[in-house]
Amino acid sequence: MKKTDTHNYTNTELRARIDGRDARRPYSAVRVIEIGSRLAVGACGRLLSDLGAEVTIVEPKTLGTAPKGKWFDRISAVVGKESICVDRDVAADIQAVKSLIDDCHVVILSSDLDADLPECWIEAFKGCPIVCDITAFGTTGPLAGRFAEETSVQALTGVVTTTGFPGKPPTPVAIPILEMSASIYAASAVAIALRVLEQQKLGQNIEVSLFDVGVTTLTTFMPAYYAGRTPERLGNGHSMAVPWNAYPTADGWVLICLTNDAQWGRFYPLVGKELSDRSLARLEARIQRRDEIDSLISAWSTGLTLQEVTEALKDCDVPCGGIVAIDKIHEEPNLQARRSIAFIKNPLDDTLVRVAGPLIKFDGEEGTPQSIPARDSARNKANERPSGSGPEATAGVESSISAFSPMMPLAGLRVVEIGQLTTAPLSARHLASFGADVIKIEAPGGESARFWAPMREGVSHFFVASNGQKRSVELDLRQAKDREELEILLSDADVLVENMKPGALSKMGFDRDRLKSINPRLIYCAISGFGAQSVYPGRAAVDTVIQAMSGMMDATRVDGKPVKSGISAADIAGGEVGLLSIIAALARREITGVGCAIDISMQDVGAWMTQTLWNCRPIEAHAVEEPLSVAEVCTHAQTTARELIVTATDGAGRHWEVFGSPMRLERTPARIGTLIGPPSKVPLTWATDQDSSQVST
């Protein structure tokens, strides 16, 4: 695929995009043409559509007997968009799409699956401000340009090897977790590029590959390899926490997942005196006795129903939950209450089908009602737009990449993170990689993940890799003085992102009204298991429980037993959606002048990941690659060429292997700075040094 020229645009050219925007839908004046056939392309287009973009999808006039990519499920591919049907042998069809390309702001491609695009389209891409290409392997490295299906990329990135039960073969994950994650990263990258386009008048190409996404999901496995260990499949267990597993009940299965020693102290008396050994109060000892503990918990849970177990654990504040079947996912009470799944009419046969609701809602506003377009619904629009009529077609552009040194996309952005483990830390880590100044708030003694094995000089490798280049300060938010310090930070912040239990921040005096009074422009993003607006108020949740209660586990089974993905798929996707929602909220703030609150439910996100299985089953795709081990992935030539695992240093000069970004923006790429160190014991202030705002070229 030929690369597009990258342009600098004038204010006049950009006003056409800004005028008439809808505050509820920050990208309502953005036009997108979706050409690629990969499933990730369709999901990316849907995310942008939900945020207001006018998305036109190029649809083949005939699908044949073996539709490729996203076309095995037209419903999830086209919902919320307009359609233009194309026969490559019909000149009028080719010209209609070219007119749409000439008039758009964003093109979404999958050049590995659609390698035979008309030459006039490829030429037209050069005039489009933003071109996003989602492929299996990207355009560099020994696997560059090669096509591969989801399961093959899972095999080559360690996802298959880390999924399944001990003593059983590696297991592919039956939902397209890499395609769906790639779509969220691609939408986030487009949102960042739109920000650069508006603020710096600079267009650019974007590249997202499934391989890059897969490698960077190995957060809980990569540190073990560099510590000289061999990560193992643990079924529904967790390499860094015990107990954490699926346990039998009298009527099914229950997931019980403890994240800290305090939870253990509340939990073990329920099971019995067999677990009262004082040494088990420490996580390290429990990891060594994993099988023994799992056996005793199984013996206890087998005699109880799922409801009895969850009721018993409610007062212990222990994450737990049952497994929701995909064919009944629309009946799950919390998903119903949050309107995460809707039934709408399919215009092709007048049947009712299930579609995902919008993942991102600002200030609790209901998302725009979605519909499934009739085939070729955008034909008249395409015919009415003469070639060259777009807002960027008005004139000369500067295509020289060396014309000036662009700013980091998020330079000057101030972010407060109150996060632990994966979700909020992942959102904030990516914000930092694009130039934001991120200050992480930690409780006295530091976040619990600082002490997760394997450790290097007393510091967890997982913690450093999960947090990247942030600064950290220790605050005890139970104390008035430290709450005052947080208020000082928030008064000048742009973003607050947290993944505390819903209501925890409010109890400390920082509810939504209080945050608005402190800083009306503050964007507040809360990520939790079931959402702040939930039928499970205050309920604790972790990745495995969410995989169970969102239908994700139901899709993948070994000998009839449901199994989670080895990677923390729900946590990671929740953090990705947090990133996208924050970037979109910044665009919204440019329209409204005020901040907003975003309530992200990981259960919503997990269910969204399964949507291509709701109305049909995909054509079976068998992995043609031998599953690679984590060690083989970490040292793979493609991993090295794509700089997916790199060595960076912290403030003490220690070297750490950390992940590169799966979002490749050609002109304003992500970068890694000084890695997080110990939390400061004295208050921090916002950075004023602008030297770091320039992109290295």
Beta strands, then each sheet from edge to edge (+ up, - down):
strand 1: 31-34
strand 2: 54-60
strand 3: 82-86
strand 4: 106-109
strand 5: 130-135
strand 6: 204-209
strand 7: 244-249
strand 8: 252-257
strand 9: 320-321
strand 10: 341-346
strand 11: 351-356
strand 12: 414-418
strand 13: 437-442
strand 14: 455-456
strand 15: 459-460
strand 16: 471-474
strand 17: 495-498
strand 18: 523-528
strand 19: 557-558
strand 20: 561-562
strand 21: 596-601
strand 22: 645-649
strand 23: 655-659
strand 24: 664-665
sheet 1: 3+ 2+ 1+ 4+ 5+ 6+ 24-
sheet 2: 7+ 8- 9+
sheet 3: 10+ 11-
sheet 4: 16+ 13+ 12+ 17+ 18+ 21+
sheet 5: 14+ 15-
sheet 6: 19+ 20-
sheet 7: 22+ 23-
end
